[in-house]
Amino acid sequence: MSRDTHFYYSFLVLPAAKRRAIIAVWDFCHAIDDTVDQAGRDERGELSHRAEAARALDAWRRELAACFDGTDPQTEQGRALVPYVRAFPLPRTAFEAVIDGVEMDLDERHYETFEELQRYCERVASAVGLIAIEIFGYEDPRSREYARNLGIALQLTNIVRDVPVDLARRRLYVPLEDLARFECEPADLARGELTAKVAALMRHQCARARAFYRAAAAVLPPADAKGLVAAEIMGAIYFELLRRIERTGYDVFTRPIRVPRPQRAVIAARTWLRLMLARQPRSVAKGTTAADGSGRRR
């Protein structure tokens, strides 16, 4: 995994075995995502190799089945994932959701409503979070809702940051109902001019992302916070990315907005220290679980 990814520093705090497992998951999901992102497009923006990309996604479904059914995976990513499928164990349905979400990019070049976009976010982002927390470890089943909300928040942050990049790929993830609400057209975003209407539209997207960060924080069980420190670091880094977008006045068009690596390292260290110094809930300090039988004690 490259140090340039915003996820890198969150994984450094994990024990070696968990770090290897989450990297295997990340590589597997990233390879699935590349299936569509690397497909060529013609002059109209249509996928020129759509059938080829669809066949590749079907191959990833077979590869996923091989990972879970005990047969031999054919890819480097599949072989790397196999040891961790049962060791943690990882939810097969979440991997299937990731493939379904990536498949949406074959046909969906825009989304009419936020409800439609949220379904996409849950598949490509929340599903990965639900896999990740099985590796990180948790006690309280509410941590799954935390992972779902945080995944949506991260994906919405990516969507705001990547508006120009996605438009270049003939994709628009800002819901059309929002464009209509702020009297904007896709062409307004394509021109890259930060008009008052475009700024208001982007402000609304950032506010929605903030709402999901708040929702994640609200349901994070105190008993699980230390165990989910990697997720908290990830969220803190992405929240800083969102703040940087807001500080530019929502100008994601002039230049790419990123959190520099030194700042990511500082955020990771501060988040880790804050959680490690936090007082444990009394039930955990006494060694008793705060969850019922549906929780995952690690």
Contacts in CASP RR format, 6 or more apart in sequence:
PFRMAT RR
TARGET T0000
AUTHOR 0000-0000-0000
METHOD contacts of the structure
MODEL  1
MSRDTHFYYSFLVLPAAKRRAIIAVWDFCHAIDDTVDQAGRDERGELSHR
AEAARALDAWRRELAACFDGTDPQTEQGRALVPYVRAFPLPRTAFEAVID
GVEMDLDERHYETFEELQRYCERVASAVGLIAIEIFGYEDPRSREYARNL
GIALQLTNIVRDVPVDLARRRLYVPLEDLARFECEPADLARGELTAKVAA
LMRHQCARARAFYRAAAAVLPPADAKGLVAAEIMGAIYFELLRRIERTGY
DVFTRPIRVPRPQRAVIAARTWLRLMLARQPRSVAKGTTAADGSGRRR
1 7 0 8 1.000
1 8 0 8 1.000
1 11 0 8 1.000
1 23 0 8 1.000
1 26 0 8 1.000
1 27 0 8 1.000
2 8 0 8 1.000
3 261 0 8 1.000
4 261 0 8 1.000
6 234 0 8 1.000
6 237 0 8 1.000
6 238 0 8 1.000
6 241 0 8 1.000
6 258 0 8 1.000
6 259 0 8 1.000
6 264 0 8 1.000
7 26 0 8 1.000
7 234 0 8 1.000
8 264 0 8 1.000
9 233 0 8 1.000
9 237 0 8 1.000
9 264 0 8 1.000
9 265 0 8 1.000
9 267 0 8 1.000
9 268 0 8 1.000
10 230 0 8 1.000
10 231 0 8 1.000
10 233 0 8 1.000
10 234 0 8 1.000
10 235 0 8 1.000
10 237 0 8 1.000
10 268 0 8 1.000
11 19 0 8 1.000
11 22 0 8 1.000
11 23 0 8 1.000
11 230 0 8 1.000
12 19 0 8 1.000
12 268 0 8 1.000
13 229 0 8 1.000
13 230 0 8 1.000
13 233 0 8 1.000
13 268 0 8 1.000
13 272 0 8 1.000
14 22 0 8 1.000
14 135 0 8 1.000
14 136 0 8 1.000
14 230 0 8 1.000
18 135 0 8 1.000
18 136 0 8 1.000
20 84 0 8 1.000
21 84 0 8 1.000
21 87 0 8 1.000
21 88 0 8 1.000
21 135 0 8 1.000
22 132 0 8 1.000
22 135 0 8 1.000
22 136 0 8 1.000
22 230 0 8 1.000
24 77 0 8 1.000
24 80 0 8 1.000
24 81 0 8 1.000
24 83 0 8 1.000
24 84 0 8 1.000
25 81 0 8 1.000
25 84 0 8 1.000
25 90 0 8 1.000
25 128 0 8 1.000
25 131 0 8 1.000
25 132 0 8 1.000
25 135 0 8 1.000
27 77 0 8 1.000
27 80 0 8 1.000
28 77 0 8 1.000
28 78 0 8 1.000
28 80 0 8 1.000
28 81 0 8 1.000
28 95 0 8 1.000
29 95 0 8 1.000
29 98 0 8 1.000
29 128 0 8 1.000
31 60 0 8 1.000
31 75 0 8 1.000
31 77 0 8 1.000
32 57 0 8 1.000
32 60 0 8 1.000
32 98 0 8 1.000
32 99 0 8 1.000
32 102 0 8 1.000
33 102 0 8 1.000
33 124 0 8 1.000
35 53 0 8 1.000
35 56 0 8 1.000
35 57 0 8 1.000
35 60 0 8 1.000
35 102 0 8 1.000
36 47 0 8 1.000
36 53 0 8 1.000
36 57 0 8 1.000
36 102 0 8 1.000
36 103 0 8 1.000
36 105 0 8 1.000
36 106 0 8 1.000
37 105 0 8 1.000
37 169 0 8 1.000
39 47 0 8 1.000
39 48 0 8 1.000
39 49 0 8 1.000
39 50 0 8 1.000
39 52 0 8 1.000
39 53 0 8 1.000
40 47 0 8 1.000
40 48 0 8 1.000
40 49 0 8 1.000
41 47 0 8 1.000
41 48 0 8 1.000
41 169 0 8 1.000
41 170 0 8 1.000
42 48 0 8 1.000
45 170 0 8 1.000
46 170 0 8 1.000
47 53 0 8 1.000
47 106 0 8 1.000
50 106 0 8 1.000
53 106 0 8 1.000
54 103 0 8 1.000
54 106 0 8 1.000
57 99 0 8 1.000
57 102 0 8 1.000
57 103 0 8 1.000
57 106 0 8 1.000
60 99 0 8 1.000
61 96 0 8 1.000
61 99 0 8 1.000
63 73 0 8 1.000
63 74 0 8 1.000
63 75 0 8 1.000
63 77 0 8 1.000
63 78 0 8 1.000
64 92 0 8 1.000
64 95 0 8 1.000
64 96 0 8 1.000
64 99 0 8 1.000
65 71 0 8 1.000
66 72 0 8 1.000
66 73 0 8 1.000
66 74 0 8 1.000
66 78 0 8 1.000
67 73 0 8 1.000
67 78 0 8 1.000
67 81 0 8 1.000
67 82 0 8 1.000
67 85 0 8 1.000
68 85 0 8 1.000
68 92 0 8 1.000
70 82 0 8 1.000
73 79 0 8 1.000
73 81 0 8 1.000
73 82 0 8 1.000
84 90 0 8 1.000
84 135 0 8 1.000
88 134 0 8 1.000
88 135 0 8 1.000
89 134 0 8 1.000
90 131 0 8 1.000
90 134 0 8 1.000
90 135 0 8 1.000
91 130 0 8 1.000
91 131 0 8 1.000
91 134 0 8 1.000
94 127 0 8 1.000
94 128 0 8 1.000
94 129 0 8 1.000
94 130 0 8 1.000
94 131 0 8 1.000
95 127 0 8 1.000
95 131 0 8 1.000
97 122 0 8 1.000
97 123 0 8 1.000
97 127 0 8 1.000
98 123 0 8 1.000
98 124 0 8 1.000
98 127 0 8 1.000
98 128 0 8 1.000
100 123 0 8 1.000
101 120 0 8 1.000
101 123 0 8 1.000
101 124 0 8 1.000
102 124 0 8 1.000
104 120 0 8 1.000
104 123 0 8 1.000
105 171 0 8 1.000
108 120 0 8 1.000
109 170 0 8 1.000
109 171 0 8 1.000
109 172 0 8 1.000
110 171 0 8 1.000
110 172 0 8 1.000
110 173 0 8 1.000
110 176 0 8 1.000
110 186 0 8 1.000
111 117 0 8 1.000
111 120 0 8 1.000
111 172 0 8 1.000
111 173 0 8 1.000
111 175 0 8 1.000
111 176 0 8 1.000
112 175 0 8 1.000
112 176 0 8 1.000
112 177 0 8 1.000
113 175 0 8 1.000
113 176 0 8 1.000
113 177 0 8 1.000
114 175 0 8 1.000
114 177 0 8 1.000
114 178 0 8 1.000
114 208 0 8 1.000
116 175 0 8 1.000
117 159 0 8 1.000
117 173 0 8 1.000
117 175 0 8 1.000
118 152 0 8 1.000
120 173 0 8 1.000
121 151 0 8 1.000
121 152 0 8 1.000
121 155 0 8 1.000
121 156 0 8 1.000
122 148 0 8 1.000
122 152 0 8 1.000
124 155 0 8 1.000
125 151 0 8 1.000
125 152 0 8 1.000
125 154 0 8 1.000
125 155 0 8 1.000
126 147 0 8 1.000
126 148 0 8 1.000
126 149 0 8 1.000
126 150 0 8 1.000
126 151 0 8 1.000
126 152 0 8 1.000
126 155 0 8 1.000
128 151 0 8 1.000
129 147 0 8 1.000
129 148 0 8 1.000
129 150 0 8 1.000
129 151 0 8 1.000
129 231 0 8 1.000
130 144 0 8 1.000
130 147 0 8 1.000
130 148 0 8 1.000
132 147 0 8 1.000
132 230 0 8 1.000
132 231 0 8 1.000
133 143 0 8 1.000
133 144 0 8 1.000
133 146 0 8 1.000
133 147 0 8 1.000
133 228 0 8 1.000
133 231 0 8 1.000
133 296 0 8 1.000
134 296 0 8 1.000
136 227 0 8 1.000
136 228 0 8 1.000
136 229 0 8 1.000
136 230 0 8 1.000
136 231 0 8 1.000
136 298 0 8 1.000
137 224 0 8 1.000
137 227 0 8 1.000
137 228 0 8 1.000
137 296 0 8 1.000
137 298 0 8 1.000
138 144 0 8 1.000
138 221 0 8 1.000
138 224 0 8 1.000
138 227 0 8 1.000
138 228 0 8 1.000
138 291 0 8 1.000
138 295 0 8 1.000
138 296 0 8 1.000
138 298 0 8 1.000
139 221 0 8 1.000
139 223 0 8 1.000
139 224 0 8 1.000
139 284 0 8 1.000
139 289 0 8 1.000
139 290 0 8 1.000
139 291 0 8 1.000
139 295 0 8 1.000
139 296 0 8 1.000
139 297 0 8 1.000
139 298 0 8 1.000
140 221 0 8 1.000
140 223 0 8 1.000
140 224 0 8 1.000
140 290 0 8 1.000
140 291 0 8 1.000
140 295 0 8 1.000
141 291 0 8 1.000
141 292 0 8 1.000
141 294 0 8 1.000
141 295 0 8 1.000
141 296 0 8 1.000
142 219 0 8 1.000
142 220 0 8 1.000
142 221 0 8 1.000
143 220 0 8 1.000
143 221 0 8 1.000
143 224 0 8 1.000
143 228 0 8 1.000
145 219 0 8 1.000
146 216 0 8 1.000
146 219 0 8 1.000
146 220 0 8 1.000
146 221 0 8 1.000
146 224 0 8 1.000
146 228 0 8 1.000
146 231 0 8 1.000
147 231 0 8 1.000
149 212 0 8 1.000
149 213 0 8 1.000
149 215 0 8 1.000
149 216 0 8 1.000
149 219 0 8 1.000
150 212 0 8 1.000
150 213 0 8 1.000
150 216 0 8 1.000
150 231 0 8 1.000
150 234 0 8 1.000
150 235 0 8 1.000
151 212 0 8 1.000
151 216 0 8 1.000
152 212 0 8 1.000
153 209 0 8 1.000
153 210 0 8 1.000
153 212 0 8 1.000
153 213 0 8 1.000
153 215 0 8 1.000
153 216 0 8 1.000
153 235 0 8 1.000
153 238 0 8 1.000
153 239 0 8 1.000
154 234 0 8 1.000
154 235 0 8 1.000
154 238 0 8 1.000
156 205 0 8 1.000
156 208 0 8 1.000
156 209 0 8 1.000
156 212 0 8 1.000
157 209 0 8 1.000
157 238 0 8 1.000
157 239 0 8 1.000
157 241 0 8 1.000
157 242 0 8 1.000
157 245 0 8 1.000
159 166 0 8 1.000
159 173 0 8 1.000
159 174 0 8 1.000
159 205 0 8 1.000
160 202 0 8 1.000
160 205 0 8 1.000
160 206 0 8 1.000
160 209 0 8 1.000
160 242 0 8 1.000
160 245 0 8 1.000
160 250 0 8 1.000
160 252 0 8 1.000
161 241 0 8 1.000
161 245 0 8 1.000
161 252 0 8 1.000
161 256 0 8 1.000
161 257 0 8 1.000
162 173 0 8 1.000
162 252 0 8 1.000
163 172 0 8 1.000
163 173 0 8 1.000
163 174 0 8 1.000
163 189 0 8 1.000
163 202 0 8 1.000
163 252 0 8 1.000
163 253 0 8 1.000
164 189 0 8 1.000
164 192 0 8 1.000
164 252 0 8 1.000
164 253 0 8 1.000
166 172 0 8 1.000
166 173 0 8 1.000
167 186 0 8 1.000
167 189 0 8 1.000
167 190 0 8 1.000
172 186 0 8 1.000
172 189 0 8 1.000
174 189 0 8 1.000
174 201 0 8 1.000
174 205 0 8 1.000
178 201 0 8 1.000
178 204 0 8 1.000
178 205 0 8 1.000
179 185 0 8 1.000
179 186 0 8 1.000
179 188 0 8 1.000
179 201 0 8 1.000
181 201 0 8 1.000
181 204 0 8 1.000
182 197 0 8 1.000
182 198 0 8 1.000
182 200 0 8 1.000
182 201 0 8 1.000
182 204 0 8 1.000
183 197 0 8 1.000
184 197 0 8 1.000
184 198 0 8 1.000
184 201 0 8 1.000
188 195 0 8 1.000
188 197 0 8 1.000
188 198 0 8 1.000
189 198 0 8 1.000
192 198 0 8 1.000
192 253 0 8 1.000
193 253 0 8 1.000
194 249 0 8 1.000
194 250 0 8 1.000
194 251 0 8 1.000
194 253 0 8 1.000
194 254 0 8 1.000
198 250 0 8 1.000
199 249 0 8 1.000
199 250 0 8 1.000
202 245 0 8 1.000
202 249 0 8 1.000
202 250 0 8 1.000
202 252 0 8 1.000
203 246 0 8 1.000
203 250 0 8 1.000
206 242 0 8 1.000
206 245 0 8 1.000
206 246 0 8 1.000
206 250 0 8 1.000
209 242 0 8 1.000
210 242 0 8 1.000
213 235 0 8 1.000
213 239 0 8 1.000
213 242 0 8 1.000
216 235 0 8 1.000
220 228 0 8 1.000
220 232 0 8 1.000
221 290 0 8 1.000
222 278 0 8 1.000
222 281 0 8 1.000
223 280 0 8 1.000
223 281 0 8 1.000
223 283 0 8 1.000
223 284 0 8 1.000
223 290 0 8 1.000
223 291 0 8 1.000
225 232 0 8 1.000
225 275 0 8 1.000
225 278 0 8 1.000
226 275 0 8 1.000
226 276 0 8 1.000
226 278 0 8 1.000
226 280 0 8 1.000
227 298 0 8 1.000
229 271 0 8 1.000
229 272 0 8 1.000
229 275 0 8 1.000
229 276 0 8 1.000
232 271 0 8 1.000
232 275 0 8 1.000
233 267 0 8 1.000
233 268 0 8 1.000
233 271 0 8 1.000
233 272 0 8 1.000
236 267 0 8 1.000
236 268 0 8 1.000
236 270 0 8 1.000
236 271 0 8 1.000
237 259 0 8 1.000
237 264 0 8 1.000
237 267 0 8 1.000
237 268 0 8 1.000
240 259 0 8 1.000
240 263 0 8 1.000
240 267 0 8 1.000
241 257 0 8 1.000
241 258 0 8 1.000
241 259 0 8 1.000
244 257 0 8 1.000
244 258 0 8 1.000
244 259 0 8 1.000
245 252 0 8 1.000
245 257 0 8 1.000
248 254 0 8 1.000
248 257 0 8 1.000
259 267 0 8 1.000
281 290 0 8 1.000
283 289 0 8 1.000
283 290 0 8 1.000
284 290 0 8 1.000
289 295 0 8 1.000
289 297 0 8 1.000
291 297 0 8 1.000
END
